[in-house]
Amino acid sequence: MLFAMSFLIVQSSFAQSKTITGRVTSSDDGTALPGVSVVVKGTANGASTDGDGKYTIQAAPGSVLVYTFIGMLSQERTVGVDNTIDVVLKSDAKALEEVVVTGFNIAQEQKSINYAVQSVSGKALEETRQQNVVNALQGKVAGVNIISSGGGAGEGASIVIRGGSSIDGDNQPLFVIDGIPVDNSSFQESTAPGAGSGFNGLLGRSVGSSNRAGDLNPDDIASITVLKGPAAAALYGLRAGNGAVIITTKKGVAGQTSVSYNAMFSFDQVNRLPEVQSVYKQGTNGVYDPTTRRSWGPKFLEGEPVYDNIGEFFQTGFKMNHSLSVSGGSEKTNFYISANHLDQGGVVPETEYEKNSVRVAGTSKFNDYLSFDGSANYLQTSGKRALQGPGLFGGTGGFLVSIFNWPLNDNMADWQNPDGSRRRLLESVTGDIDNPYFTVNKNPQTDRVERMIGNVGVTIDPTDWLKINYRLGSDVYTERTESVRSPGTSLINNQQGGLAVTVNQFQQYTSNFVVTADKDITEKIGVGLVLGNTVEQTETKGVDYLGLIFQNPDFVGLNNTTNRSVIQRNSLRRLIGAFGRVSFDYDNFLFLELQGRNDWSSTLPVKNRSFAYGSASLGYVFTEHLPLGSSSFLKFGKFNVSYAQVGKDSPPYRVSSPLTNNTFLGGGFRNNFFGGNPELKPETKASFETGLDFNFSKNNLRFNLTYYQDRTIDQIIAPRLSQASGFILQYVNGGTVENRGIEAVLSGTAIQKGDFAWDVVANFSRNRSEVVSIPYPLTEIYQSDSWIVGFARGSVFQGSSLSALGAMQYERAPDGQLIIGATGYPTFVDQKFTYAGDRAPDFTLQITNTFNYNNLSLSFLTDIRKGGVVVNGNEAALVSSGLSNRTLDRYKKAVFPGVVAVTGADGKVSYVPNTREVELTESYYRNIMSVVGSDFIEDASWIRLRYVTLAYSLPTKFFGKIPFKNVELNATGRNLILLTKYSGSDPETAAAGSGVRGGGSGGFDYGSVPGTKGVDLGIKLSF
């Protein structure tokens, strides 16, 4: 109806209109202003100025033309007898102030914010050519650590701000779109009583699942603001205890309807693959043995075929992305419509990812006091992935681990017999491991998500200083994952086939009521006030289905299975918050802000579910009191300090102990693994932050320096108990984590001369976390989901960092030397895990340079990471199988450097140098070297060219009579250069997926899809 009415109005006006032409220039220097919106007031009839500032529009005598341009004061001109109207626009000093959207769609001037926030424009995100919004933020924000799960099609990424604070909780920030929180979880193992991987074999670490923020269409995003500390995120409450990512989407603008089309075609290859030895073939102890997969046999004879099973397995991935958007409107009403389609084939055969998005947004202003806005975004994603990690009924891993256990004298690609049946390397079904080609063709892991994100809001502006807004939003999706095990698979208990299906339904509804006031009460004193209430309800419903033994081996379906089981899961969580903020501005140089919030959480005991917290911050613009002349290099300087507290509640159903079916001892119910705790109270995080902000050289360059320190107490964790207690895990409050760090950001235009401009953004960050205490008598708390390599896992120890690594290590004497056993080999204690390093970097530095000359643009991001460790689990698998180059010294004699412990007659232990010579046998490599983490923990430092983008906009003269506003051709290279000492594929990896709690799964390289490098070719059209 809106479009029809607008069309009729436009046609009516055309019946009595005439052609108006003119030119729009700037009052500052008289130059032409391209892109100025010229609209006939009250209608949808509009035009835009061209590169010379000229415009043409149809308008009737007596109608009013409205001229608007970003950073300029709008003007209105009445159409008279003249057919030419030239306009000069003046700069709007207030509009030129940098504005940042912080909480609940509230925009603040940058200089009035007293804590660390950092914004990224939609254009900067677009330059990365990443289709996952989280990956697009890599290197763009100081203090933000983003780790991709791998190089597979549609794989997810985790994001942690300032190192995280929870030992056993989720450390990822809250995602907010246009004021409404949305979900960014990843598929995880079911925690329902009796469910989990023991039921259906599905784990988050079994496949490279996507994170839900990856569903979004990056082309819909106008900007992203990252709120880093509790002071910045206090208004959003406990869900923003780890910071917040505030996404502002594109909206329609008044003027002529514009259409934009963006197409991109991409090619990907595996970045690096491990080198393997091609000297020894299948066998054991130097003798050929067809009953083993290992490569400990004799040497290849001259002329014998040696197959490149690793290199030949991977393929070139292809991706195409198409985005279309239409926007426009009048002064009263605007609209934005977009559609996106992404189709990606992975570097692993038979893997793929597809994403589709349709979004509609609009704003309607009824009068000067009342306006409505809303948006609806339908998103659909689907993926076909390869089994890659452990978790399937004791399975040792997926396709990559199988490759690392395949001897090079056998052609792995020959996986089928002439009759189409599976060709086995070993005759023993239970002793064999699935051929990788069988895995990707016959045992696919598929997922499909259908999602709707929407919000509608009404705004009342009774005065120019008061605004009342109510907004209702929803995030609803259904996620269906399937894991197929075809008959003939070697997976334990699945040799006759099986199918696991998990269906998750997620519903989140949010109601926000916010009142804002901003008024100057005297000539020098301004006061701002925010009062609000928020109500959130999150409900998840899930069903896990399992069917085993296919009756018809050629048909996949639950009804085709003999043994079927089902488990149902339900979860409901409610959160109510009341918040307020009052700010004072004295003479535009002193800014004081106080914030407070009280939350009521349904997941905590009644006596502890209500808790309050708040923040206070002060900013002082000291340059207002310095004798700086107009020629001074320093134009703006500010000092700020803030202190904040924020609470974090527990996941649902941690208060009472859930029951599960007792299927073995007479029926009925029994206690589940998790013991509840009716005394649980929220985690509390307190943060101190101080910073300096400088603007140099006519505001072209900005430098920001921030120091922060935070402390989180009353950690909600679930340590293991004695099973005599009736439980395995018990939720308790205990433990303290501290973070402290420094962030530095340099941004702006370094050089501006004529048609040439050089823009730079440099982000430096250093964070040190420390687990100050953990509950007695615990000595280690580890995340099971990050225990993907037998000798290493994500652990915390008292005094270690939150992202510490626990590993089995060789025993050492007090002076650090290896202790050599009586047999002459190094000694270790099996299943004894000790601190083995920090997976977090010492510091990171990312520099984005953008050069513009006329219509040509070149942008590239250099990413530097210093320090941190990574576990090369892939190399450990290669050592065990005999394919590693490290095993080329097999059967040689060696004396291990170290000492032998000698116990004297008095019982005292002394150490003497080892002199015993031993042989480097297969048993040493497999049973000592490959099961001790010390030999596979490496430096994770790197220098990488994350992307380089070259874009060229064709001159308008090329278009002729074609009504194009812009045609841009672009090319991007991703990860083309990687300099690192790491011997594996890529030290940037999270092998257990992006949804692992606590310290996450970053720094484990085992079984996941290797990182990729690629090239993107694109074209953008607008008219």
Stockholm file with secondary structure:
# STOCKHOLM 1.0

chainA/1-1023         MLFAMSFLIVQSSFAQSKTITGRVTSSDDGTALPGVSVVVKGTANGASTDGDGKYTIQAAPGSVLVYTFIGMLSQERTVGVDNTIDVVLKSDAKALEEVVVTGFNIAQEQKSINYAVQSVSGKALEETRQQNVVNALQGKVAGVNIISSGGGAGEGASIVIRGGSSIDGDNQPLFVIDGIPVDNSSFQESTAPGAGSGFNGLLGRSVGSSNRAGDLNPDDIASITVLKGPAAAALYGLRAGNGAVIITTKKGVAGQTSVSYNAMFSFDQVNRLPEVQSVYKQGTNGVYDPTTRRSWGPKFLEGEPVYDNIGEFFQTGFKMNHSLSVSGGSEKTNFYISANHLDQGGVVPETEYEKNSVRVAGTSKFNDYLSFDGSANYLQTSGKRALQGPGLFGGTGGFLVSIFNWPLNDNMADWQNPDGSRRRLLESVTGDIDNPYFTVNKNPQTDRVERMIGNVGVTIDPTDWLKINYRLGSDVYTERTESVRSPGTSLINNQQGGLAVTVNQFQQYTSNFVVTADKDITEKIGVGLVLGNTVEQTETKGVDYLGLIFQNPDFVGLNNTTNRSVIQRNSLRRLIGAFGRVSFDYDNFLFLELQGRNDWSSTLPVKNRSFAYGSASLGYVFTEHLPLGSSSFLKFGKFNVSYAQVGKDSPPYRVSSPLTNNTFLGGGFRNNFFGGNPELKPETKASFETGLDFNFSKNNLRFNLTYYQDRTIDQIIAPRLSQASGFILQYVNGGTVENRGIEAVLSGTAIQKGDFAWDVVANFSRNRSEVVSIPYPLTEIYQSDSWIVGFARGSVFQGSSLSALGAMQYERAPDGQLIIGATGYPTFVDQKFTYAGDRAPDFTLQITNTFNYNNLSLSFLTDIRKGGVVVNGNEAALVSSGLSNRTLDRYKKAVFPGVVAVTGADGKVSYVPNTREVELTESYYRNIMSVVGSDFIEDASWIRLRYVTLAYSLPTKFFGKIPFKNVELNATGRNLILLTKYSGSDPETAAAGSGVRGGGSGGFDYGSVPGTKGVDLGIKLSF
#=GR chainA/1-1023 SS CHHHHHHHHHHHHHTTCEEEEEEEEETTTCCBCTTCEEEETTSSCEEECCTTSEEEEEECTTCEEEEECTTBCCEEEECCSCSBCCEEECBCHHHHSCEEECSTTCEEEGGGCCSCEEEEEHHHHHHHTCSSHHHHTTTTSTTEEEEECCSSTTCCEEEEETTCCCSSSCCSCEEEETTEEECCCBCCCCCSTTCSHHHHCCCTTTTTCCBGGGGSCGGGEEEEEEECSHHHHGGGGGGGTTCEEEEEECCCCSEEEEEEEEEEEEEEEESCCCCBCCSBCSBBTTBCCTTCCCBCSCBCCTTCCCCCHHHHHCCCEEEEEEEEEEEEECSSEEEEEEEEEEEEECSSTTCEEEEEEEEEEEEEECSSSEEEEEEEEEEEEEEEECCCSSCSTTCCCCHHHHHTTSCTTSCTTCCBCTTSSBCCSSSCTTTCCCCHHHHHHHSCEEEEEEEEEEEEEEEEEEETTEEEEEEEEEEEEEEEEEEEECTTCCSTTCTTCEEEEEEEEEEEEEEEEEEEEEEESSSSEEEEEEEEEEEEEEEEEEEEEEEEEESSTTCCCGGGEEEEEEEEEEEEEEEEEEEEEEEEEETTTEEEEEEEEEEEETTSCGGGSEEEEEEEEEEEEGGGGSCCCTTCSEEEEEEEEEEEEEEECCCSSCSSCCEEECCSSSSSEEECSEECCTTCCCEEEEEEEEEEEEEETTTTEEEEEEEEEEEEESCEECCBCCGGGTCSEECEECCEEEEEEEEEEEEEEEEEETTEEEEEEEEEEEEEEEEEECCTTCSCEECGGGCCBTTEEEEECTTSCTTEEEEEEECBCTTSCBBBCTTSSBCEEEEEEEEEEESSCSEEEEEEEEEEETTEEEEEEEEEEECCEEEEHHHHHHHHHTCBGGGGGTTCEECCSSEEEEECTTSCEEEEECCCCEECCHHHHHHTGGGCGGGGEEECCEEEEEEEEEEEECCGGGTTTSCCSEEEEEEEEEEEEEECSCCSSCSCCBTTCSCCCTTCSBTEESSSCCCEEEEEEEEEEEC
#=GC SS_cons          CHHHHHHHHHHHHHTTCEEEEEEEEETTTCCBCTTCEEEETTSSCEEECCTTSEEEEEECTTCEEEEECTTBCCEEEECCSCSBCCEEECBCHHHHSCEEECSTTCEEEGGGCCSCEEEEEHHHHHHHTCSSHHHHTTTTSTTEEEEECCSSTTCCEEEEETTCCCSSSCCSCEEEETTEEECCCBCCCCCSTTCSHHHHCCCTTTTTCCBGGGGSCGGGEEEEEEECSHHHHGGGGGGGTTCEEEEEECCCCSEEEEEEEEEEEEEEEESCCCCBCCSBCSBBTTBCCTTCCCBCSCBCCTTCCCCCHHHHHCCCEEEEEEEEEEEEECSSEEEEEEEEEEEEECSSTTCEEEEEEEEEEEEEECSSSEEEEEEEEEEEEEEEECCCSSCSTTCCCCHHHHHTTSCTTSCTTCCBCTTSSBCCSSSCTTTCCCCHHHHHHHSCEEEEEEEEEEEEEEEEEEETTEEEEEEEEEEEEEEEEEEEECTTCCSTTCTTCEEEEEEEEEEEEEEEEEEEEEEESSSSEEEEEEEEEEEEEEEEEEEEEEEEEESSTTCCCGGGEEEEEEEEEEEEEEEEEEEEEEEEEETTTEEEEEEEEEEEETTSCGGGSEEEEEEEEEEEEGGGGSCCCTTCSEEEEEEEEEEEEEEECCCSSCSSCCEEECCSSSSSEEECSEECCTTCCCEEEEEEEEEEEEEETTTTEEEEEEEEEEEEESCEECCBCCGGGTCSEECEECCEEEEEEEEEEEEEEEEEETTEEEEEEEEEEEEEEEEEECCTTCSCEECGGGCCBTTEEEEECTTSCTTEEEEEEECBCTTSCBBBCTTSSBCEEEEEEEEEEESSCSEEEEEEEEEEETTEEEEEEEEEEECCEEEEHHHHHHHHHTCBGGGGGTTCEECCSSEEEEECTTSCEEEEECCCCEECCHHHHHHTGGGCGGGGEEECCEEEEEEEEEEEECCGGGTTTSCCSEEEEEEEEEEEEEECSCCSSCSCCBTTCSCCCTTCSBTEESSSCCCEEEEEEEEEEEC
//
